[in-house]
């Protein structure tokens, strides 16, 4: 069955590079989606200009103007509903949603995190990974639930930690993979291939056959 494009609402707080990755995937024809609205909680977010350059409607809803998290979420929810949004994408959105949003979009809010969840939750995932001396870092797309970066995992990408890495170098390489897996996760949703079972996400119709070899770091001679 040829499914229609999924109607997206994208939440941002900063530069919007993951937003750009979604836009680019749509323009290439790799993703059947329509970005109905980009919302930022910061008026100075660079991602707003990215959206405007592509003729995408934007809205600034500053969280500091609301007395509670729930009041902010109600304003966001009303705006998303006005644009008939089906799937909410948190693309560098630096806020936690309350039950107001989670109950309105159950299994329909995705987030991208620069760590291999459930390890290293929060905003300093790359720094925390380096401090603990992990050999493999990465990124995760997951469905948002209550809590910090703990929802059912859709996709992950592994990124080796290289000798001499600092936080910025590791973050840059992880970001490259974020730009790959977030549009793909949205594509799987649009195709109706994602099913949540408890805390797991089942990807229906995964190809069989051979799989990539394990990523070992440092490599074995």
C-alpha positions in Angstrom: 0.0 0.0 0.0 1.3 3.5 -0.9 1.1 5.4 2.3 0.7 9.2 2.3 3.5 11.5 3.5 3.7 11.8 7.3 2.9 15.2 8.7 5.7 16.4 10.9 6.1 18.9 13.6 9.8 19.5 14.4 10.9 20.9 17.8 14.3 22.7 17.9 16.3 24.8 20.3 19.5 25.4 18.4 21.3 25.2 15.1 18.9 22.8 13.4 21.3 20.5 11.6 19.1 17.5 12.2 16.2 19.5 10.9 18.3 20.2 7.8 19.0 16.5 7.4 15.2 15.8 7.4 14.6 18.6 4.9 17.4 17.2 2.6 16.0 13.7 2.8 12.6 15.0 1.7 14.1 17.0 -1.1 16.0 13.9 -2.3 12.9 11.8 -2.4 14.3 9.5 0.3 11.5 10.4 2.8 7.8 10.9 2.2 7.1 13.6 4.8 5.8 17.1 5.0 7.1 19.4 7.7 4.0 21.3 8.7 5.7 23.4 11.4 9.0 24.0 13.1 8.7 25.2 16.8 11.5 26.6 18.8 11.6 27.5 22.5 14.4 30.0 21.7 13.8 33.0 19.4 17.5 33.0 18.4 17.7 29.4 17.3 19.5 29.2 14.0 17.3 26.3 12.8 14.4 28.8 12.4 16.2 30.4 9.5 16.9 27.0 8.0 13.2 26.3 8.0 12.3 29.8 6.6 14.7 29.4 3.7 12.7 26.3 2.6 9.3 28.0 3.1 8.4 26.1 6.2 6.2 27.7 8.8 7.9 28.5 12.1 6.7 29.4 15.6 8.6 30.6 18.6 7.1 29.5 21.9 9.5 30.6 24.7 9.2 28.3 27.7 10.3 31.0 30.1 7.0 32.9 29.5 5.0 30.0 31.0 4.6 29.4 34.7 4.8 25.6 34.4 6.1 22.9 32.1 2.5 21.8 31.6 1.4 25.3 30.5 4.2 25.4 27.9 3.3 22.0 26.6 -0.4 23.0 26.2 0.7 25.9 24.0 2.9 23.6 22.0 0.1 21.0 21.7 -2.4 23.6 20.5 0.0 24.8 17.8 0.8 21.3 16.6 -2.9 20.4 16.5 -3.7 23.5 14.4 -1.3 22.1 11.8 -2.7 18.5 11.9 0.7 17.1 13.0 0.9 13.3 13.1 4.5 12.8 14.3 6.6 15.1 16.6 10.3 15.1 16.0 12.6 16.5 18.8 15.7 17.5 16.7 18.0 19.2 19.2 15.1 20.3 21.4 16.5 20.9 24.9 13.3 20.4 27.0 11.5 17.5 28.6 7.8 17.0 27.8 5.2 16.5 30.5 2.3 14.2 30.4 0.4 16.8 28.5 2.4 16.1 25.4 3.1 12.5 26.1 -0.5 11.6 26.5 -1.5 13.5 23.4 1.1 11.8 21.1 1.7 8.3 22.6 4.3 6.5 20.5 4.4 9.6 18.1 7.2 11.7 19.6 10.8 10.8 18.4 14.0 12.1 19.8 17.6 11.9 18.7 20.3 11.6 21.4 24.1 11.7 20.9 24.7 8.6 23.0 24.0 4.9 23.0 21.0 4.8 25.2 20.3 3.9 27.9 23.9 4.8 28.7 24.9 8.5 29.1 21.5 10.3 29.3 21.3 14.0 29.3 23.0 16.9 27.6 26.7 15.9 28.1 26.6 12.4 26.6 29.8 12.8 24.6 31.8 14.2 27.5 30.5 11.5 29.8 31.5 8.8 27.4 35.0 10.2 27.1 35.4 10.5 30.8 34.5 6.9 31.3 36.9 5.8 28.6 34.4 4.0 26.4 35.7 2.6 23.1 32.5 2.9 21.2 30.0 5.8 21.4 27.2 6.7 19.1 23.6 8.0 18.8 20.1 6.8 19.3 16.6 7.5 17.9 13.9 6.6 20.4 10.2 7.2 21.2 9.9 9.7 24.0 8.4 8.6 27.3 8.6 10.0 30.8 12.2 10.3 31.9 15.5 11.4 30.3 16.5 9.5 27.2 14.9 6.2 28.3 12.2 5.6 25.7 11.9 2.6 23.4 14.8 2.5 21.0 14.2 2.7 17.3 17.7 3.0 15.7 21.3 3.3 16.9 24.6 4.0 15.2 27.9 3.1 16.7 30.9 5.5 16.4 34.4 4.4 17.5 36.2 6.6 19.9 39.6 7.5 18.3 42.9 8.2 20.0 43.1 11.9 20.8 39.4 12.5 20.6 38.1 15.4 22.6 34.4 16.2 23.1 34.0 18.4 20.0 35.7 15.9 17.6 33.7 13.0 18.9 30.5 15.0 18.8 31.1 16.0 15.2 31.4 12.4 14.1 28.4 11.3 16.1 26.4 14.2 14.5 27.2 12.8 11.0 25.4 9.6 12.0 22.5 11.4 13.6 21.9 13.0 10.2 21.6 9.5 8.7 19.5 7.6 11.3 16.9 10.3 12.2 15.4 10.6 8.6 15.6 6.8 8.4 13.6 6.3 11.6 11.0 8.8 10.3 10.8 6.8 7.0 10.2 3.6 9.0 7.3 5.3 10.8 5.9 6.6 7.6 6.0 3.1 6.1 4.1 1.7 9.1 7.0 -0.6 10.0 7.4 0.4 13.7 5.6 -1.4 16.5 6.1 -0.8 20.2 6.0 -3.9 22.4 6.6 -3.0 26.0 10.0 -1.2 26.1 11.1 -2.5 22.7 10.5 -1.3 19.2 10.0 -4.0 16.5 10.9 -3.0 13.0 8.7 -5.0 10.7 10.0 -6.3 7.4 13.7 -6.2 8.3 15.8 -7.8 5.6 17.3 -11.2 6.4 20.6 -12.6 5.1 24.0 -11.4 6.1 24.5 -8.6 8.6 27.4 -6.2 9.1 30.3 -7.6 11.3 30.6 -6.5 14.9 32.3 -3.2 15.5 35.4 -3.8 17.6 37.5 -0.9 18.9 40.5 -1.1 19.0 40.4 -3.5 16.1 41.8 -7.0 16.5 44.8 -7.7 14.3 
